[in-house]
Amino acid sequence: MPEIVVKKGEPIDRALKRLKSKIETEGTLEEFRRRRQHETLTQRKKRKAKSAAKKKNQKYRFVP
């Protein structure tokens, strides 16, 4: 479960933005949406292929 600590004097908007970015990086919201309904085998394969392609593009994008 993602958790943030609101600092003294920090606006709530900024804290919510930090929470949202943390949730996105962990993939919590995406997993929740995926589990809300049944996913067929074809949909699962498409999702995994799309994810693999995205990871592959990121790998070549940040070559030192």
Buried (B, 14 or more C-beta within 10 A) or exposed (E): EBEBEEEEEEEEEEBEEBBEEEBEEEEEEEEEEEEEEEEEEEEEEEEEEEEEEEEEEEEEEEEE
